[in-house]
Amino acid sequence: MEQQNKHIDLSGVEEQSRRFLAGGTFNWSKSNSSVWEELDALAIQHPVEKVRYDFRIIQWSIAAVFVLFLGISGFFRFYSKTITTQAGSHLAMSLPDGSKVNLNAQSTLTYHPYWWRFERKVTFEGEGFFEVEKGKRFSVISKLGTTQVLGTTFNIFSRNDVYRVTCISGSVKVI
């Protein structure tokens, strides 16, 4: 298909516009002052109302957000996961930071998975072998004592009145 370029000649448009508008007269029925007087009268009849904000809604919204924040952070802080092994069984598991725990029979381990990045702490009863990843302080809390480490391998035996910690590598602090 052959394309043809068509150009419109606009050179005479300005002149035609001037001739058209120059010959016309507009008859207004009202003067400028009467139009302004009518507008002033309308403004007086319908004054502009000030917008009032209801700060109670804002206060309730802030309170609701605060309560929601407390609820969510409380859930993250206090939600715990408990792992228990039965008599005659063993269990190997990983904690959220990659640390490994081998639980012996009749052992219980409790930790807070959503709070783990802030505090690496487990509650433990029974016997278990821990391989802790390096990082912040890692605490194993038992009824009989607390063991704190930074990155090491160790075994904890905590049954009845016996609390024994055997450090394989690294260093531990027993309280």
N, C-alpha and C positions, 0 to 999 in steps of 0.2 A: 504494500500500500504506500502510495506516495504521499508524503506529508507536505502540506502547503503552509507556509508562514503567512499569517494574515496580521497586519498591524493596523491598529486603529489610530487615526490621526486626531490627537487631542489638542492641537494647537489653537483651535478656535473656541474651545469650551469656555475659557475665562471671559472672553469678550461676549459670548452669548449670555453667560450668567449675569454680567454687569447690566446688559441691556434689559434682561428680564426683570431684575430686581429694581432697577432705577425707575421704571415706569409705574411700579405698583405703589399704591398708597393703602395704608391700613387704618381703618377707622376703629378706634377703641371707644367703648362706651363709658369707661371709667378712667379717671386720672390716676396718676401714681399716688398721690396723697390719699385718695379714697380707698385704694387697694390696701395701703399700709394701715389705715384706720380700721378696716375690716379685719385684717390679720391681728392687730392689737386687741380688738374686741374678742376675737376667738381665743387668744392666749389668756385673757383675763377670765373668760368663762370656763376654760379647761386648764387650770394651773398644773404645772408639772409636779407630780408627786415624788417625794423622795423614796428611794428604794431602801427598805429596812431589811437587814439581814437577821435571821433568827439564829442567834448564837447558841441556843440550846441544841439545835440539830448538830452544829459543829462540835459542841462539847460531847454529845452522846456518841457521835462518830469517832471522836478521839478515844473515848472510853471503851468503845467496842473494839477498836483496833488494838488498844492496850491489853484488854482481856484476851483477845485472840492471840496476841503475841505471847502473853504469859502461858496460855494453854499449850501452844505449840512448843515453846521452849521447855515447859515442864514435861511434856511428853518426851522430847528428845533427851532430857536430862535423866528422867526417872524410869524410862522403859528399860527393862533388863532382859537378858537372854540367859537361861539356865540350861546347862548340859549336865546330865546325870548318867553315870554308867551303872549297870546292874551288876550283881554278884557274878563273878566268873567271866566278865567281858572286859575288853579294852577298847579304847576309842582314840583315834588320832584326829585332831581338828586344827583349823587355822583361825587365828584372831583377825580382826579387821586390818591390822597393820602388816600382816604376813607372818607374824610370830606363830610358832607351832607348839601345840600342847599334846602330849600323849597321856591320856588319863588311864589309870589303873582301875581295877574293880572297885565298885562302891565309892566312887569319887564324884564330887559335885563342883562345877565351875560356873560362876555367875559373872557377867560383865554387861556394860552398857554400850551397845554397838553404835548408837547415834551420838554418843558423847565421847567416843573413843579418841577422836582427834584432839580433844582438849585434855583428857586425862586417861592414861593407859593404866587401868586398875582392874584387877579381878579379885573376886572373893572365892576362896578355895578351901575345900575340905577333902581329905583322902590322900592319894598319892598320885603325883604327876611329874613328868619330865618336860621341862620348858626349854624351847629354843627361841630366845627373844631377839627380835630385829633391833639393830641400833636405832636410837632416836631419843625421845624424851624419856624421863624416868618411867619405869615399869614397876608396878607394885602388886604383890600377891599378898592379900590380907586373909588371915585365918583367925580362928578363935584364940589360938595359942601364940600367934606372933605375926609380924609383918616382914616381908622380904622385899628389898628394893634393889633394882638392877638397871643398867643402861643398855646392855647388849651382851648377852652371855648365854651359856647353857648350864642348867642346874636341875636338880631333882628336889622335890619337897615331899616329905612324909609328914602328914598332920592327922593323926588319929588318936582318939581318947586323950591322954595327957602327954603324948609324945609329939614333939615338933623337931624335925631333923631336916637340915638343908645340906645337900651335897653339891658343891660347885664343881663342874667339869671344866669350864673355861671361863675366862673373864673374872669379874669380882662381884660379890653380892654384899649387901648390908642387911643383917638380920636384927630386927628390933623386937 
